[in-house]
Amino acid sequence: MNDTPIRVALVDDQALFRTGIRMLIDSQADLQFVGEAGDGAEGVELVRRGRPDVVLMDVRMPVMDGITATARIVEDSGADGAKVLVLTTFDFDEAAAKAIRAGASGFVLKDADPEFLLAAIRTVHAGTAVFAASATRELLRRYEDTSEQAASVPAAFEELTPREREIFDLAARGFSNSEIAQHEYVSEATVKTHISRVLTKLELRDRVRLVVFAHEHGLVAKAD
């Protein structure tokens, strides 16, 4: 068992909100609060210095917004670096969609229950499932009609096995690991293995990236 706490940083321009989140994080034995920032530019520097595992990122801030900050953090951190969890005021918010495209690993509403936020932090850190996958899918669908044509499919997609393509399709449609396991009559462990192989072959950071990839390249099958 890994006893190392999950290092969490917060970037938000509201001091009172930051205080509340800091107290919430500090109350958890498996989480460690490693710093806070009041705008995106400070947030980028905070991540460079503090090297958190998960960054809670507001989207609307002065100096540098959360979308730009997310893109820079993801670019600086690389595949094994900090994962960004976006904090948004409105469900299915356009800014949250842009942040996900910029590299965020998910989003959660600011008025979510504390336990919900804590679960989101742990899930994003674990990287074993897409947090709010169906919401992410709906966000992307809302802006599909603004895109012209699906980008050409990378050659790496052709390297997926038939079973991996089936798993890819279900994950892209927002199915959870347990739902995929039931659909394919395999164990959840097998699903996780296939998902890991798909992400590696397609050079994708996480399950959210898989959903984005599928939509951008026109690879999302119609639901049965």
Secondary structure as UniProt FT lines:
FT   STRAND          6..11
FT   HELIX           15..26
FT   TURN            29..30
FT   STRAND          31..37
FT   HELIX           40..50
FT   STRAND          54..58
FT   HELIX           66..77
FT   TURN            79..80
FT   STRAND          83..88
FT   TURN            91..92
FT   HELIX           94..102
FT   STRAND          106..109
FT   TURN            110..111
FT   HELIX           114..126
FT   TURN            131..132
FT   HELIX           133..142
FT   HELIX           144..146
FT   HELIX           155..159
FT   HELIX           162..172
FT   TURN            173..174
FT   HELIX           177..184
FT   HELIX           188..202
FT   HELIX           207..216
FT   TURN            217..218
//
